[in-house]
Amino acid sequence: MYSNNEVLEFVKEEDVKFIKLAFVDVFGKQKNVSITDNELDRAFKTGVAIDASAIKGFGDEARSDLFLHPDPSTLSILPWRPEHGRVVRMFCDITYPNGLPFECDSRLILKNAVKTAEEQGLSFAFGSEMEFYLFKLDENGNRTNETYDNAGYMDVAPEDKGENIRREICLTLEQMGIYPESSHHEEGAGQNEIDFRYSDALTAADDAITFRQVVSAVANRNGLYADFSPKPIENAAGNGFHINFSVKSKSGEVLPNAIAGIMSKIKDCTVFFNNSEDSYKRLGVNKAPIFIAWSEENRSELIRIPAAEGDYKRAELRSPDPLSNPYIAFALIIYSAIDGISTKSKLPEPADFNMYKADEETLKKFDKLPATLSDAKKKASQSDFIKTHLPKAMISAYTD
């Protein structure tokens, strides 16, 4: 948790020459502008201008200037860059030229959600489980359709060729102050998963963005391509972004109410959790949920309660995919949970059976997630809940 002055001192003492000022667009894709060490003091004092009109959802040519203000608490060295003339990264807050916050700043939206929760005596924690495929590159450095290995779920080397890649990713993350909890080969050939311990919402979202960057960088320097898309291979398991969350309240146990709130708002939120056409090819197969239901441990449900006790007690939302914006995803989970807690929403009976093997008569009792991207866009655009918690420009970017 550095201050501005401590970062300036760190840059001087540690031979840092370039600072990447990082932020994400409305879809959660990381962007950055690099400045030299000589420009850092100015960046702290006045911010660094960017052309917002070139970034989808950020504005047009008529009002194109926005300013990046680095958050010193997010300082991290990029270990894959040179040791001499080092490179560091900080996430940024975004403002208009007059200093007012930019309403489509994803980190701001999550910060506001956390503040709303705190005002109601609620504390949320999040942990991410993100899946990705590794594909080989051709002689020109382009992605091929050949997976890095043909291993299966939790296989070991030599069948699991991704073991050393995952180790390198985990060690790189640790150098950046991010500590993975576990890693393993997933079901698909060439598919991998790395999980994180829980942390506060903003840190967890920053870490999710950093994770995607680190995985891509490590894969590339090993002659591979990391694919986070929801359905990289048509008839194979898709990539999920399983979001573990917990909530504490001074008034007692509220997790069941929070889950009920999320289930009641999930259709409104789906386009922000699943924002591509391929997202809807993933849902409903290979343990990716389609029915709005919950259960203990059950991986065929939208929300499951993993077997855990104490600080590890949590719920897991299984519908999002890795292309979602984690800041927006976490914010919507918080707001949905708050709604459920404030209205004392009751959970329906758990669906303690395998959804993929149930008969049609049984499944008729359960509501479904939107079946297509078009359906999800329509649901979000008509939702008063979404209009209350997300700015109009951001909703338009996802639904127009």
C-alpha positions as a Markdown table, in Angstrom:
| # | Residue | x | y | z |
|---|---|---|---|---|
| 1 | Met | 0.0 | 0.0 | 0.0 |
| 2 | Tyr | 2.4 | 2.7 | -1.3 |
| 3 | Ser | 1.9 | 6.4 | -1.2 |
| 4 | Asn | 2.7 | 8.7 | -4.1 |
| 5 | Asn | 6.0 | 9.7 | -2.5 |
| 6 | Glu | 6.9 | 6.1 | -1.7 |
| 7 | Val | 6.3 | 5.1 | -5.3 |
| 8 | Leu | 8.5 | 8.0 | -6.6 |
| 9 | Glu | 11.3 | 6.8 | -4.2 |
| 10 | Phe | 10.8 | 3.2 | -5.2 |
| 11 | Val | 11.1 | 4.1 | -8.9 |
| 12 | Lys | 14.4 | 6.0 | -8.2 |
| 13 | Glu | 16.0 | 3.3 | -6.1 |
| 14 | Glu | 14.9 | 0.2 | -8.2 |
| 15 | Asp | 16.1 | 1.5 | -11.6 |
| 16 | Val | 12.5 | 1.8 | -13.0 |
| 17 | Lys | 12.5 | 3.5 | -16.3 |
| 18 | Phe | 9.0 | 2.9 | -17.6 |
| 19 | Ile | 5.6 | 3.0 | -15.9 |
| 20 | Lys | 2.6 | 1.5 | -17.5 |
| 21 | Leu | -0.6 | 3.3 | -16.5 |
| 22 | Ala | -3.3 | 0.6 | -16.8 |
| 23 | Phe | -7.1 | 0.7 | -17.1 |
| 24 | Val | -9.8 | -1.4 | -18.7 |
| 25 | Asp | -12.4 | -0.5 | -21.3 |
| 26 | Val | -16.1 | -1.2 | -20.6 |
| 27 | Phe | -15.7 | -4.8 | -21.6 |
| 28 | Gly | -12.7 | -5.4 | -19.2 |
| 29 | Lys | -10.0 | -5.5 | -21.8 |
| 30 | Gln | -6.8 | -4.0 | -20.4 |
| 31 | Lys | -5.3 | -0.9 | -21.9 |
| 32 | Asn | -2.3 | 1.1 | -20.9 |
| 33 | Val | -0.1 | 4.1 | -21.8 |
| 34 | Ser | 3.6 | 4.0 | -20.9 |
| 35 | Ile | 5.4 | 7.0 | -19.4 |
| 36 | Thr | 9.0 | 7.4 | -18.4 |
| 37 | Asp | 10.2 | 7.8 | -14.8 |
| 38 | Asn | 10.6 | 11.5 | -15.3 |
| 39 | Glu | 6.9 | 11.9 | -16.0 |
| 40 | Leu | 5.6 | 10.1 | -13.0 |
| 41 | Asp | 5.4 | 13.1 | -10.6 |
| 42 | Arg | 3.3 | 14.9 | -13.2 |
| 43 | Ala | 1.1 | 11.9 | -13.5 |
| 44 | Phe | 0.4 | 11.9 | -9.8 |
| 45 | Lys | -0.2 | 15.6 | -9.7 |
| 46 | Thr | -2.3 | 16.2 | -12.8 |
| 47 | Gly | -3.0 | 12.9 | -14.5 |
| 48 | Val | -2.1 | 11.8 | -18.0 |
| 49 | Ala | -4.5 | 12.6 | -20.9 |
| 50 | Ile | -5.8 | 9.9 | -23.2 |
| 51 | Asp | -8.0 | 10.0 | -26.3 |
| 52 | Ala | -11.3 | 8.5 | -25.1 |
| 53 | Ser | -12.9 | 8.5 | -28.5 |
| 54 | Ala | -10.7 | 5.7 | -29.6 |
| 55 | Ile | -12.0 | 3.4 | -26.8 |
| 56 | Lys | -15.4 | 1.8 | -27.2 |
| 57 | Gly | -17.9 | 3.0 | -24.6 |
| 58 | Phe | -15.6 | 5.9 | -23.5 |
| 59 | Gly | -17.0 | 8.7 | -25.6 |
| 60 | Asp | -16.8 | 10.4 | -29.0 |
| 61 | Glu | -14.7 | 13.0 | -30.7 |
| 62 | Ala | -16.8 | 15.9 | -29.2 |
| 63 | Arg | -15.6 | 15.0 | -25.7 |
| 64 | Ser | -12.5 | 13.0 | -26.2 |
| 65 | Asp | -10.1 | 13.9 | -23.4 |
| 66 | Leu | -10.0 | 11.8 | -20.2 |
| 67 | Phe | -7.2 | 11.7 | -17.6 |
| 68 | Leu | -5.6 | 8.7 | -16.0 |
| 69 | His | -4.6 | 9.0 | -12.3 |
| 70 | Pro | -2.3 | 6.2 | -11.1 |
| 71 | Asp | -3.3 | 4.4 | -7.9 |
| 72 | Pro | -0.1 | 4.0 | -5.9 |
| 73 | Ser | -1.5 | 1.1 | -3.9 |
| 74 | Thr | -1.5 | -1.0 | -7.1 |
| 75 | Leu | 2.2 | -0.7 | -7.9 |
| 76 | Ser | 3.7 | -3.9 | -9.3 |
| 77 | Ile | 6.9 | -4.8 | -11.1 |
| 78 | Leu | 6.4 | -6.7 | -14.4 |
| 79 | Pro | 8.8 | -9.6 | -13.9 |
| 80 | Trp | 9.0 | -10.5 | -17.6 |
| 81 | Arg | 10.4 | -7.1 | -18.5 |
| 82 | Pro | 14.2 | -6.3 | -18.3 |
| 83 | Glu | 16.0 | -6.2 | -14.9 |
| 84 | His | 17.8 | -3.0 | -15.9 |
| 85 | Gly | 15.5 | -0.2 | -16.8 |
| 86 | Arg | 12.6 | -2.0 | -15.1 |
| 87 | Val | 9.0 | -1.7 | -15.9 |
| 88 | Val | 6.2 | -1.3 | -13.4 |
| 89 | Arg | 2.4 | -1.1 | -13.6 |
| 90 | Met | -0.2 | 0.8 | -11.7 |
| 91 | Phe | -4.0 | 0.7 | -12.2 |
| 92 | Cys | -5.6 | 4.1 | -12.7 |
| 93 | Asp | -8.7 | 6.1 | -11.8 |
| 94 | Ile | -10.2 | 7.9 | -14.7 |
| 95 | Thr | -11.6 | 11.5 | -14.7 |
| 96 | Tyr | -12.8 | 14.2 | -16.9 |
| 97 | Pro | -10.5 | 17.2 | -17.5 |
| 98 | Asn | -12.4 | 19.1 | -14.7 |
| 99 | Gly | -11.5 | 16.4 | -12.2 |
| 100 | Leu | -15.0 | 14.8 | -12.0 |
| 101 | Pro | -14.9 | 11.0 | -12.0 |
| 102 | Phe | -15.6 | 9.3 | -15.4 |
| 103 | Glu | -18.9 | 7.4 | -14.9 |
| 104 | Cys | -17.8 | 4.5 | -17.2 |
| 105 | Asp | -14.6 | 3.8 | -15.2 |
| 106 | Ser | -15.1 | 0.1 | -14.2 |
| 107 | Arg | -13.0 | 0.4 | -11.1 |
| 108 | Leu | -15.1 | 3.4 | -9.9 |
| 109 | Ile | -18.3 | 1.4 | -10.4 |
| 110 | Leu | -17.0 | -1.4 | -8.2 |
| 111 | Lys | -15.7 | 1.1 | -5.6 |
| 112 | Asn | -19.2 | 2.6 | -5.4 |
| 113 | Ala | -20.7 | -0.9 | -5.0 |
| 114 | Val | -18.3 | -1.7 | -2.1 |
| 115 | Lys | -19.1 | 1.7 | -0.5 |
| 116 | Thr | -22.8 | 1.0 | -0.7 |
| 117 | Ala | -22.3 | -2.4 | 0.9 |
| 118 | Glu | -20.2 | -0.9 | 3.7 |
| 119 | Glu | -22.8 | 1.7 | 4.4 |
| 120 | Gln | -25.2 | -1.2 | 5.0 |
| 121 | Gly | -22.8 | -3.0 | 7.3 |
| 122 | Leu | -21.9 | -5.6 | 4.7 |
| 123 | Ser | -18.4 | -6.9 | 3.8 |
| 124 | Phe | -17.8 | -8.9 | 0.6 |
| 125 | Ala | -14.9 | -11.1 | -0.4 |
| 126 | Phe | -14.2 | -12.6 | -3.8 |
| 127 | Gly | -12.0 | -15.4 | -5.2 |
| 128 | Ser | -11.6 | -16.2 | -8.9 |
| 129 | Glu | -11.3 | -19.5 | -10.7 |
| 130 | Met | -10.4 | -18.8 | -14.4 |
| 131 | Glu | -10.0 | -21.4 | -17.1 |
| 132 | Phe | -7.9 | -21.0 | -20.3 |
| 133 | Tyr | -6.7 | -23.1 | -23.2 |
| 134 | Leu | -3.1 | -23.2 | -24.5 |
| 135 | Phe | -2.6 | -23.5 | -28.3 |
| 136 | Lys | 0.6 | -23.8 | -30.2 |
| 137 | Leu | 1.8 | -21.0 | -32.4 |
| 138 | Asp | 2.9 | -21.4 | -36.1 |
| 139 | Glu | 6.2 | -20.2 | -37.5 |
| 140 | Asn | 4.8 | -16.6 | -37.9 |
| 141 | Gly | 3.7 | -16.5 | -34.2 |
| 142 | Asn | 0.0 | -16.9 | -35.0 |
| 143 | Arg | -2.4 | -19.1 | -33.0 |
| 144 | Thr | -3.0 | -22.6 | -34.5 |
| 145 | Asn | -5.9 | -25.0 | -33.7 |
| 146 | Glu | -3.5 | -27.5 | -32.2 |
| 147 | Thr | -3.7 | -27.7 | -28.4 |
| 148 | Tyr | -0.6 | -27.8 | -26.3 |
| 149 | Asp | -1.4 | -31.3 | -25.0 |
| 150 | Asn | -4.1 | -33.9 | -25.0 |
| 151 | Ala | -4.4 | -34.4 | -21.3 |
| 152 | Gly | -7.6 | -34.5 | -19.2 |
| 153 | Tyr | -8.9 | -33.4 | -15.9 |
| 154 | Met | -6.1 | -33.2 | -13.2 |
| 155 | Asp | -3.8 | -35.4 | -15.3 |
| 156 | Val | -0.1 | -35.2 | -14.5 |
| 157 | Ala | 3.1 | -34.9 | -16.6 |
| 158 | Pro | 4.1 | -36.1 | -19.1 |
| 159 | Glu | 0.6 | -36.1 | -20.4 |
| 160 | Asp | 0.0 | -32.7 | -18.8 |
| 161 | Lys | 2.4 | -30.5 | -20.7 |
| 162 | Gly | 0.9 | -27.4 | -19.1 |
| 163 | Glu | 2.3 | -28.2 | -15.7 |
| 164 | Asn | 5.5 | -26.1 | -16.2 |
| 165 | Ile | 3.6 | -23.3 | -17.8 |
| 166 | Arg | 1.2 | -23.1 | -14.8 |
| 167 | Arg | 4.2 | -23.2 | -12.4 |
| 168 | Glu | 5.8 | -20.3 | -14.3 |
| 169 | Ile | 2.6 | -18.4 | -14.2 |
| 170 | Cys | 2.2 | -18.9 | -10.5 |
| 171 | Leu | 5.8 | -17.9 | -9.7 |
| 172 | Thr | 5.4 | -14.8 | -11.9 |
| 173 | Leu | 2.2 | -13.8 | -10.0 |
| 174 | Glu | 3.9 | -14.3 | -6.7 |
| 175 | Gln | 6.6 | -11.9 | -7.8 |
| 176 | Met | 3.8 | -9.4 | -8.4 |
| 177 | Gly | 2.3 | -9.9 | -4.9 |
| 178 | Ile | -0.5 | -12.1 | -6.1 |
| 179 | Tyr | -0.8 | -15.6 | -4.5 |
| 180 | Pro | -2.6 | -18.4 | -6.3 |
| 181 | Glu | -4.3 | -21.1 | -4.2 |
| 182 | Ser | -4.1 | -24.0 | -6.6 |
| 183 | Ser | -3.6 | -25.0 | -10.3 |
| 184 | His | -4.4 | -28.0 | -12.4 |
| 185 | His | -5.2 | -29.3 | -15.9 |
| 186 | Glu | -8.9 | -29.0 | -16.8 |
| 187 | Glu | -11.1 | -31.3 | -18.7 |
| 188 | Gly | -10.4 | -30.1 | -22.2 |
| 189 | Ala | -7.2 | -31.0 | -24.1 |
| 190 | Gly | -4.8 | -28.1 | -23.5 |
| 191 | Gln | -7.2 | -26.5 | -20.9 |
| 192 | Asn | -5.9 | -25.2 | -17.6 |
| 193 | Glu | -7.2 | -23.6 | -14.4 |
| 194 | Ile | -5.6 | -21.5 | -11.7 |
| 195 | Asp | -7.5 | -20.4 | -8.6 |
| 196 | Phe | -7.0 | -17.6 | -6.1 |
| 197 | Arg | -7.6 | -17.1 | -2.4 |
| 198 | Tyr | -10.3 | -14.7 | -1.5 |
| 199 | Ser | -9.6 | -11.0 | -1.1 |
| 200 | Asp | -11.6 | -7.7 | -1.1 |
| 201 | Ala | -13.6 | -7.0 | -4.2 |
| 202 | Leu | -11.3 | -4.3 | -5.8 |
| 203 | Thr | -8.1 | -6.3 | -5.2 |
| 204 | Ala | -9.7 | -9.5 | -6.6 |
| 205 | Ala | -10.8 | -7.7 | -9.7 |
| 206 | Asp | -7.4 | -6.0 | -10.2 |
| 207 | Asp | -5.8 | -9.5 | -9.7 |
| 208 | Ala | -8.2 | -11.1 | -12.3 |
| 209 | Ile | -7.1 | -8.5 | -14.9 |
| 210 | Thr | -3.4 | -9.0 | -14.0 |
| 211 | Phe | -3.9 | -12.8 | -14.2 |
| 212 | Arg | -5.0 | -12.6 | -17.8 |
| 213 | Gln | -2.1 | -10.4 | -18.7 |
| 214 | Val | 0.4 | -12.7 | -17.0 |
| 215 | Val | -1.0 | -15.9 | -18.5 |
| 216 | Ser | -0.8 | -14.3 | -22.0 |
| 217 | Ala | 2.7 | -13.1 | -21.5 |
| 218 | Val | 4.1 | -16.4 | -20.1 |
| 219 | Ala | 2.3 | -18.4 | -22.8 |
| 220 | Asn | 3.7 | -16.2 | -25.5 |
| 221 | Arg | 7.3 | -16.4 | -24.3 |
| 222 | Asn | 6.9 | -20.2 | -24.4 |
| 223 | Gly | 5.7 | -20.2 | -28.0 |
| 224 | Leu | 2.0 | -20.6 | -27.0 |
| 225 | Tyr | -1.2 | -18.7 | -27.2 |
| 226 | Ala | -3.5 | -18.4 | -24.2 |
| 227 | Asp | -7.2 | -18.5 | -25.2 |
| 228 | Phe | -9.7 | -17.2 | -22.6 |
| 229 | Ser | -12.7 | -17.2 | -24.9 |
| 230 | Pro | -15.8 | -19.1 | -23.7 |
| 231 | Lys | -15.8 | -21.8 | -26.4 |
| 232 | Pro | -12.4 | -22.1 | -28.1 |
| 233 | Ile | -13.2 | -25.6 | -29.4 |
| 234 | Glu | -16.7 | -26.4 | -30.6 |
| 235 | Asn | -17.3 | -29.8 | -29.1 |
| 236 | Ala | -15.0 | -29.5 | -26.0 |
| 237 | Ala | -15.4 | -27.9 | -22.6 |
| 238 | Gly | -15.8 | -24.1 | -22.5 |
| 239 | Asn | -13.8 | -21.7 | -20.4 |
| 240 | Gly | -15.5 | -20.6 | -17.2 |
| 241 | Phe | -14.9 | -17.7 | -14.8 |
| 242 | His | -16.2 | -19.2 | -11.6 |
| 243 | Ile | -16.7 | -16.4 | -9.0 |
| 244 | Asn | -16.5 | -17.4 | -5.4 |
| 245 | Phe | -18.0 | -14.8 | -3.0 |
| 246 | Ser | -18.8 | -14.5 | 0.7 |
| 247 | Val | -20.6 | -11.8 | 2.6 |
| 248 | Lys | -20.4 | -10.9 | 6.3 |
| 249 | Ser | -22.9 | -8.8 | 8.2 |
| 250 | Lys | -23.1 | -7.6 | 11.8 |
| 251 | Ser | -26.7 | -8.8 | 11.9 |
| 252 | Gly | -25.8 | -12.4 | 11.3 |
| 253 | Glu | -25.9 | -15.0 | 8.5 |
| 254 | Val | -27.1 | -13.4 | 5.2 |
| 255 | Leu | -25.5 | -15.6 | 2.6 |
| 256 | Pro | -28.8 | -17.3 | 1.8 |
| 257 | Asn | -30.5 | -14.0 | 1.2 |
| 258 | Ala | -27.6 | -12.8 | -0.9 |
| 259 | Ile | -27.8 | -15.9 | -3.1 |
| 260 | Ala | -31.6 | -15.5 | -3.5 |
| 261 | Gly | -31.0 | -11.9 | -4.6 |
| 262 | Ile | -28.4 | -12.9 | -7.2 |
| 263 | Met | -30.8 | -15.6 | -8.6 |
| 264 | Ser | -33.6 | -13.1 | -8.9 |
| 265 | Lys | -31.4 | -10.6 | -10.9 |
| 266 | Ile | -29.2 | -13.1 | -12.8 |
| 267 | Lys | -31.1 | -12.8 | -16.1 |
| 268 | Asp | -30.8 | -9.0 | -16.0 |
| 269 | Cys | -27.1 | -9.3 | -15.4 |
| 270 | Thr | -26.3 | -12.1 | -17.9 |
| 271 | Val | -25.1 | -10.0 | -20.8 |
| 272 | Phe | -22.4 | -8.5 | -18.5 |
| 273 | Phe | -21.3 | -12.0 | -17.4 |
| 274 | Asn | -21.5 | -13.5 | -20.9 |
| 275 | Asn | -21.0 | -10.8 | -23.6 |
| 276 | Ser | -20.2 | -12.8 | -26.8 |
| 277 | Glu | -22.1 | -15.0 | -29.1 |
| 278 | Asp | -19.9 | -18.0 | -28.1 |
| 279 | Ser | -20.8 | -17.5 | -24.5 |
| 280 | Tyr | -24.2 | -19.0 | -25.2 |
| 281 | Lys | -22.6 | -22.0 | -26.9 |
| 282 | Arg | -20.9 | -22.8 | -23.6 |
| 283 | Leu | -23.9 | -22.5 | -21.3 |
| 284 | Gly | -25.9 | -25.7 | -20.8 |
| 285 | Val | -23.1 | -28.1 | -21.5 |
| 286 | Asn | -19.9 | -29.5 | -19.8 |
| 287 | Lys | -20.9 | -28.3 | -16.3 |
| 288 | Ala | -21.7 | -24.7 | -17.5 |
| 289 | Pro | -25.2 | -23.9 | -16.1 |
| 290 | Ile | -28.3 | -22.9 | -17.9 |
| 291 | Phe | -31.0 | -23.4 | -15.3 |
| 292 | Ile | -31.4 | -20.9 | -12.4 |
| 293 | Ala | -31.0 | -23.2 | -9.4 |
| 294 | Trp | -28.7 | -23.7 | -6.5 |
| 295 | Ser | -27.4 | -26.6 | -4.4 |
| 296 | Glu | -24.7 | -27.8 | -2.0 |
| 297 | Glu | -21.5 | -28.9 | -3.9 |
| 298 | Asn | -23.5 | -29.6 | -7.1 |
| 299 | Arg | -21.5 | -28.5 | -10.2 |
| 300 | Ser | -24.6 | -28.7 | -12.5 |
| 301 | Glu | -26.2 | -25.7 | -10.8 |
| 302 | Leu | -25.9 | -21.9 | -11.4 |
| 303 | Ile | -24.8 | -21.4 | -7.8 |
| 304 | Arg | -23.3 | -24.0 | -5.6 |
| 305 | Ile | -22.1 | -24.0 | -2.0 |
| 306 | Pro | -18.7 | -25.6 | -1.9 |
| 307 | Ala | -17.8 | -27.9 | 1.0 |
| 308 | Ala | -15.9 | -25.5 | 3.3 |
| 309 | Glu | -16.1 | -24.2 | 6.8 |
| 310 | Gly | -15.2 | -21.0 | 8.6 |
| 311 | Asp | -13.5 | -18.2 | 6.6 |
| 312 | Tyr | -13.7 | -20.5 | 3.5 |
| 313 | Lys | -17.5 | -20.7 | 3.6 |
| 314 | Arg | -18.8 | -19.2 | 0.4 |
| 315 | Ala | -21.0 | -19.5 | -2.7 |
| 316 | Glu | -19.8 | -20.0 | -6.3 |
| 317 | Leu | -21.5 | -18.4 | -9.3 |
| 318 | Arg | -20.7 | -20.6 | -12.3 |
| 319 | Ser | -22.2 | -18.9 | -15.3 |
| 320 | Pro | -19.7 | -16.0 | -16.1 |
| 321 | Asp | -16.9 | -16.6 | -18.6 |
| 322 | Pro | -13.4 | -15.2 | -18.7 |
| 323 | Leu | -14.1 | -12.4 | -21.2 |
| 324 | Ser | -16.4 | -10.7 | -18.7 |
| 325 | Asn | -15.3 | -7.5 | -17.0 |
| 326 | Pro | -14.5 | -8.5 | -13.4 |
| 327 | Tyr | -15.1 | -5.0 | -12.0 |
| 328 | Ile | -18.6 | -5.0 | -13.5 |
| 329 | Ala | -19.3 | -8.6 | -12.6 |
| 330 | Phe | -18.3 | -8.2 | -8.9 |
| 331 | Ala | -20.3 | -4.9 | -8.7 |
| 332 | Leu | -23.5 | -6.5 | -10.0 |
| 333 | Ile | -23.1 | -9.5 | -7.7 |
| 334 | Ile | -22.8 | -7.1 | -4.8 |
| 335 | Tyr | -25.8 | -5.0 | -5.8 |
| 336 | Ser | -27.9 | -8.2 | -6.4 |
| 337 | Ala | -26.8 | -9.6 | -3.1 |
| 338 | Ile | -27.7 | -6.3 | -1.3 |
| 339 | Asp | -31.1 | -6.4 | -2.9 |
| 340 | Gly | -31.7 | -10.0 | -1.6 |
| 341 | Ile | -30.4 | -9.1 | 1.9 |
| 342 | Ser | -32.4 | -5.9 | 2.2 |
| 343 | Thr | -35.7 | -7.6 | 1.1 |
| 344 | Lys | -34.9 | -10.7 | 3.1 |
| 345 | Ser | -35.4 | -12.8 | 0.0 |
| 346 | Lys | -35.9 | -16.5 | 0.6 |
| 347 | Leu | -34.0 | -19.2 | -1.3 |
| 348 | Pro | -36.0 | -21.8 | -3.2 |
| 349 | Glu | -35.5 | -25.4 | -2.4 |
| 350 | Pro | -32.1 | -26.7 | -3.5 |
| 351 | Ala | -31.9 | -28.7 | -6.7 |
| 352 | Asp | -30.0 | -31.7 | -5.3 |
| 353 | Phe | -29.7 | -33.7 | -8.5 |
| 354 | Asn | -27.8 | -33.6 | -11.8 |
| 355 | Met | -29.4 | -31.1 | -14.1 |
| 356 | Tyr | -27.9 | -32.7 | -17.1 |
| 357 | Lys | -29.5 | -36.0 | -16.4 |
| 358 | Ala | -32.9 | -34.8 | -15.2 |
| 359 | Asp | -36.1 | -35.5 | -17.2 |
| 360 | Glu | -38.0 | -32.7 | -19.0 |
| 361 | Glu | -40.8 | -32.8 | -16.5 |
| 362 | Thr | -38.4 | -32.0 | -13.7 |
| 363 | Leu | -36.6 | -29.3 | -15.6 |
| 364 | Lys | -39.9 | -27.5 | -16.5 |
| 365 | Lys | -40.0 | -26.2 | -12.9 |
| 366 | Phe | -36.8 | -24.1 | -13.3 |
| 367 | Asp | -36.3 | -20.8 | -15.1 |
| 368 | Lys | -33.4 | -20.5 | -17.5 |
| 369 | Leu | -30.7 | -18.0 | -18.3 |
| 370 | Pro | -31.1 | -16.1 | -21.6 |
| 371 | Ala | -30.5 | -18.5 | -24.5 |
| 372 | Thr | -28.8 | -16.1 | -26.8 |
| 373 | Leu | -26.8 | -12.9 | -26.7 |
| 374 | Ser | -29.7 | -11.0 | -28.3 |
| 375 | Asp | -32.0 | -12.3 | -25.5 |
| 376 | Ala | -29.5 | -11.2 | -22.8 |
| 377 | Lys | -29.1 | -7.7 | -24.4 |
| 378 | Lys | -32.9 | -7.3 | -24.4 |
| 379 | Lys | -33.3 | -8.3 | -20.8 |
| 380 | Ala | -30.5 | -5.9 | -19.6 |
| 381 | Ser | -31.8 | -3.0 | -21.7 |
| 382 | Gln | -35.3 | -3.4 | -20.1 |
| 383 | Ser | -34.0 | -3.8 | -16.5 |
| 384 | Asp | -34.6 | -1.1 | -13.9 |
| 385 | Phe | -32.1 | -2.8 | -11.7 |
| 386 | Ile | -29.3 | -2.4 | -14.4 |
| 387 | Lys | -30.4 | 1.2 | -15.1 |
| 388 | Thr | -30.1 | 2.0 | -11.4 |
| 389 | His | -26.6 | 0.6 | -11.0 |
| 390 | Leu | -24.8 | 1.1 | -14.3 |
| 391 | Pro | -24.3 | 4.3 | -16.4 |
| 392 | Lys | -26.4 | 4.7 | -19.6 |
| 393 | Ala | -23.3 | 4.7 | -21.8 |
| 394 | Met | -22.1 | 1.4 | -20.4 |
| 395 | Ile | -25.4 | -0.2 | -20.8 |
| 396 | Ser | -25.5 | 1.0 | -24.4 |
| 397 | Ala | -22.1 | -0.4 | -25.1 |
| 398 | Tyr | -23.3 | -3.9 | -24.1 |
| 399 | Thr | -26.8 | -3.8 | -25.5 |
| 400 | Asp | -26.8 | -1.7 | -28.7 |
